[in-house]
Amino acid sequence: MELRQLEHFVAVAQEQHFTRAAERVAVSQSGLSASVRALEQELRTPLFSRTTRSVRLTEAGRALLVEAERTLAGARAAKDAVDAVRGLLRGTLSVGVEQCVAGLNLPRLLAAFHREHPHMEIRLRQEGTTNLVDGVAGGRLDIAFAATVSPVEWRGELVPLAREPMVLLCSPGHRLASADRAGWDELAGEAFIDFHPDFGPRRAADEAFAAARVRRTVALEVNDVHTLLELVREGLGIAVVPHHFSRKPEATCLVAVALDGADQPYYESVVVLPAAQALSPGARALMALVREGTGH
């Protein structure tokens, strides 16, 4: 079993398409197919269920994918470590981030990193916190900037970035717009706009409502902040969000109302890192910039 075969297998698994996977790894489709077939013959089991319209992992393929991604990440880390000893920082830095994470100016941070390490290729993925944690755990990401990660669900390192209260956002014509504070029981029966369940602000809001024992209906689910703010502005619902959302230009005509109660809900952002021994040289260099305050 060769690393190149594992790279081909992972490409097909992620693209779910042989032609796109071949383009991604820069080999012919016939060469890619032969590489995957050879791997299946060596393992004595099919790794993909192939039809004329789709390519899907078998149970054996799903099991191999986890270990293949970890093996490839380890191989990249080994090469990067040798380059670092030689005084070079080369290779790829894979960064994950949740949209509008608090306490971070990611473009500024990545620009500073690129100036210091121009030979490093930066790859960026924007996803929800759940997928980001899985990405670091599986070796697909070297580092991630996420939100509301419980130490129970992560065995690597979590570095705090920011902590701020959650607030209620509503349109000026909403019945709660003139209130100084809103009680949890006053929110019952309202239509809410929120993110998909794996996003940090949604997780924080869900936990807050559960703690207050108030049921709510999320009528509209979105995957970006700007759409959420526009929907609130049009009066299609209200939202419980991190306070810094209320300072965005799109929120200038919205009203932010503090939430009442003994247990004020908070949103926390963190840097998600693997265990220290698995930290890549690129991630270590990026974290040095974070600790210096670059990107705040």
C-alpha positions in Angstrom: 0.0 0.0 0.0 1.5 3.3 -1.1 0.8 6.8 0.0 -0.1 7.7 -3.6 -2.8 5.0 -3.6 -4.2 6.4 -0.4 -4.2 9.9 -1.9 -6.1 8.7 -4.9 -8.6 6.8 -2.7 -9.2 9.9 -0.5 -9.7 12.1 -3.6 -12.4 9.8 -5.0 -14.0 9.5 -1.6 -14.2 13.3 -1.2 -15.2 14.1 -4.7 -17.5 11.1 -5.2 -16.6 11.3 -8.8 -13.6 9.6 -10.6 -13.2 12.4 -13.3 -13.1 15.2 -10.7 -10.8 13.2 -8.5 -8.4 12.6 -11.4 -8.3 16.3 -12.2 -7.7 17.1 -8.5 -4.6 14.8 -8.2 -3.4 15.5 -11.8 -3.5 11.9 -13.2 -5.5 10.3 -16.0 -8.8 8.8 -15.1 -7.7 5.4 -16.2 -4.6 5.7 -14.0 -6.7 6.7 -11.1 -9.1 3.8 -11.6 -6.2 1.4 -11.8 -4.7 2.7 -8.6 -8.0 2.3 -6.7 -8.6 -1.2 -8.2 -5.1 -2.2 -7.1 -5.8 -1.0 -3.6 -9.1 -2.9 -3.5 -7.3 -6.1 -4.7 -4.6 -5.7 -2.0 -7.3 -5.2 0.7 -9.5 -8.0 -0.8 -12.7 -5.9 -0.6 -14.5 -3.2 -2.6 -14.0 0.3 -1.3 -16.6 2.0 -3.5 -20.1 1.1 -4.7 -20.1 2.3 -8.3 -23.1 3.0 -10.5 -23.4 5.0 -13.7 -24.5 8.0 -11.7 -22.7 7.9 -8.4 -19.6 6.6 -6.5 -20.2 5.9 -2.8 -18.0 4.4 -0.1 -18.7 0.9 1.1 -18.5 0.2 4.8 -14.9 -0.9 4.3 -14.2 2.3 2.4 -15.6 4.4 5.2 -13.4 2.6 7.7 -10.3 3.1 5.5 -11.1 6.8 4.8 -10.5 7.7 8.5 -7.2 6.0 8.6 -6.1 7.1 5.2 -6.7 10.8 6.0 -4.8 10.4 9.2 -1.9 8.6 7.5 -1.6 11.3 4.8 -1.7 14.0 7.4 1.1 12.2 9.3 3.2 11.9 6.2 2.8 15.7 5.4 3.6 16.5 9.0 6.8 14.4 8.9 7.9 16.2 5.7 7.1 19.6 7.2 9.0 18.7 10.4 12.1 17.9 8.4 11.8 21.1 6.4 11.4 23.1 9.6 14.6 21.6 11.0 16.4 22.8 7.9 15.0 26.3 8.4 12.4 26.0 5.7 8.7 26.2 6.1 7.1 24.6 3.1 4.1 22.5 2.3 0.5 23.1 3.0 -1.3 24.7 5.9 -5.0 23.7 6.1 -7.1 26.1 8.1 -10.7 25.8 9.0 -12.9 28.7 10.3 -16.5 29.3 11.2 -18.1 32.4 9.6 -17.6 35.6 11.6 -15.9 33.9 14.5 -15.3 36.4 17.4 -11.9 37.7 18.4 -10.3 37.1 15.0 -9.5 39.0 11.8 -8.6 36.0 9.7 -7.6 37.8 6.4 -5.1 40.0 8.4 -3.8 36.9 10.2 -3.3 34.8 7.0 -1.8 37.8 5.2 0.8 38.2 8.0 1.5 34.4 7.9 2.0 34.6 4.1 4.4 37.4 4.4 6.5 35.5 6.9 6.3 32.1 5.1 5.8 32.7 1.4 6.6 29.1 0.4 3.7 27.7 2.5 0.5 27.1 0.6 -2.6 28.1 2.6 -5.9 26.2 2.1 -9.0 27.5 3.8 -12.3 25.8 4.5 -15.3 27.6 6.0 -17.7 25.2 7.9 -19.6 24.8 11.1 -17.9 24.0 14.3 -18.9 20.3 14.4 -17.2 19.7 11.0 -14.2 21.8 11.9 -13.6 19.7 15.0 -13.9 16.5 13.0 -11.5 18.0 10.4 -8.8 18.6 12.9 -9.4 15.2 14.5 -9.2 13.5 11.2 -6.1 15.3 10.0 -7.9 17.2 7.2 -7.2 20.5 9.0 -4.1 21.6 10.8 -5.9 24.2 12.8 -9.4 25.6 13.1 -11.1 28.7 14.6 -14.4 27.6 15.9 -17.0 28.4 18.6 -18.5 26.8 21.7 -16.4 23.6 21.8 -16.8 21.6 24.9 -13.6 20.1 26.4 -15.5 16.8 26.7 -15.8 16.5 22.9 -12.1 17.4 22.2 -9.0 15.7 23.4 -6.5 18.1 21.8 -5.8 21.7 22.8 -8.4 24.5 23.0 -7.1 28.1 23.1 -9.7 30.7 24.1 -10.1 33.6 21.7 -13.1 35.7 22.9 -16.2 35.5 25.1 -19.2 37.7 24.7 -22.9 37.7 25.7 -25.6 36.5 23.3 -28.3 39.2 22.6 -31.7 39.2 21.0 -31.8 40.9 17.5 -35.2 42.1 16.2 -36.6 44.6 13.7 -37.6 48.1 15.0 -41.3 47.2 14.7 -41.1 44.1 16.8 -42.9 44.1 20.2 -39.7 43.6 22.1 -37.7 46.4 20.3 -38.5 49.0 23.0 -37.6 46.7 25.9 -34.3 47.2 27.9 -34.2 43.5 28.5 -36.1 40.4 27.4 -37.1 37.5 29.6 -36.9 34.0 28.3 -40.6 33.4 28.8 -41.3 36.4 26.6 -39.6 34.6 23.7 -42.0 31.6 23.7 -44.0 31.4 20.6 -41.8 33.6 18.5 -40.4 32.5 15.1 -36.6 32.3 15.1 -34.0 32.7 12.4 -30.8 30.7 13.1 -27.9 28.8 11.7 -27.7 25.1 11.0 -27.3 23.0 14.1 -23.6 22.4 13.7 -22.7 26.2 13.8 -21.4 27.6 17.1 -23.9 30.4 17.6 -26.8 27.9 17.0 -25.3 25.5 19.5 -24.9 28.3 22.1 -28.5 29.4 21.6 -29.9 25.9 21.7 -28.1 25.3 25.0 -29.4 28.6 26.4 -33.0 27.8 25.6 -32.7 24.3 27.0 -31.2 25.7 30.2 -34.1 28.2 30.5 -36.6 25.4 29.7 -38.2 27.4 26.9 -39.1 25.6 23.7 -38.6 27.6 20.5 -39.3 27.1 16.8 -36.5 27.8 14.3 -38.5 28.7 11.3 -35.7 29.8 9.0 -32.3 28.1 8.9 -29.4 29.8 7.1 -25.6 29.2 6.7 -24.4 32.8 6.5 -24.6 35.9 8.8 -25.7 38.4 6.2 -28.8 36.4 5.2 -29.7 36.0 8.8 -29.5 39.8 9.4 -31.5 40.6 6.3 -34.3 38.2 7.3 -34.5 39.7 10.7 -34.6 43.2 9.1 -37.6 42.1 7.0 -39.5 41.1 10.1 -39.5 37.4 9.3 -38.3 36.4 12.7 -36.0 37.2 15.6 -32.5 35.8 16.4 -30.4 35.2 19.4 -26.8 35.8 18.3 -23.3 36.8 19.6 -23.2 40.5 20.5 -20.7 41.3 17.8 -23.2 40.5 15.1 -25.2 43.6 16.1 -22.2 45.8 15.2 -22.1 44.7 11.6 -23.1 47.3 8.9 -26.1 45.1 7.9 -27.4 45.3 11.5 -27.4 49.1 11.9 -31.2 49.3 11.5 -31.8 46.4 13.9 -32.4 46.5 17.7 -30.2 44.5 20.1 -32.0 43.6 23.3 -30.2 42.1 26.3 -31.4 38.8 27.6 -32.6 38.6 31.2 -32.1 35.8 33.7 -29.6 34.5 36.2 -27.8 32.4 33.5 -26.7 34.9 30.9 -25.9 33.0 27.8 -22.4 33.5 26.4 -20.7 32.8 23.0 -17.1 31.6 23.2 -14.6 31.3 20.3 -11.6 29.1 20.4 -8.6 27.8 18.4 -8.9 24.1 17.9 -5.6 22.3 17.8 -4.5 18.7 17.8 -2.5 17.2 20.6 0.9 19.0 20.9 2.9 16.1 19.4 0.6 16.2 16.3 0.8 20.0 15.7 2.3 20.7 12.3 5.1 23.3 11.9 2.7 25.5 9.9 0.1 25.5 12.6 2.7 26.2 15.2 3.9 29.2 13.2 0.3 30.5 12.8 -0.4 30.1 16.5 2.7 32.1 17.3 1.1 35.0 15.3 -2.2 34.5 17.1 -0.5 34.7 20.5 1.4 37.9 19.4 -2.0 39.5 18.8 -1.8 39.4 15.0 -5.3 39.1 13.5 -7.2 40.7 16.4 
